[in-house]
């Protein structure tokens, strides 16, 4: 019986064409993205998909490191069980041939002032919002120019683990993720 409920929940999400809700910073608005709430034996399962958004990154310095940090706050608290959900994030970077999509966390090599520098992008999602931290992986570099990332856009996706495990796609390939989740 439990298996039937889980399969039914996944099937309901898979066959719902172009769900008409979008979860964006705590606001539900109409759009082509899905927010689906299903009930299973594990409690409330929900899919939360943000629109693409820009983050302002601010320099943070503590005793051990220097990094840039930005947060997209939810307008209201978002609660889901991290034991039964998978959190994904993607960065969209402008490129002459069209945007490039990469999963986060990631290490990116970028050309800055005629030299290549490698940066670490890490994210966290909690009840208050989406947080991104960017650090330069070269320990000799003390500062990071936030303008390097000003044109990057970000998207987070929270899906039930059952859905994540049932889809046989490359979760690092944003085109496959977008097709599978009807984004």
Secondary structure, DSSP 8 states (H G I E B T S, - for coil): -HHHHHHHHHHHHHHSTT-S-EEETTEEE-SSS--EEEEETTEEEEEEE---B----EEEE-SS-EEEEEEEE-SS-----TTSEEEEEEEEE--TTS-EEEEESEEEEEEETTEEEEEEEEEEEETTEEEEEEEES-TT-----GGGGTT-EEEEEEEEHHHHHH--S-TT-HHHHHHHTT-
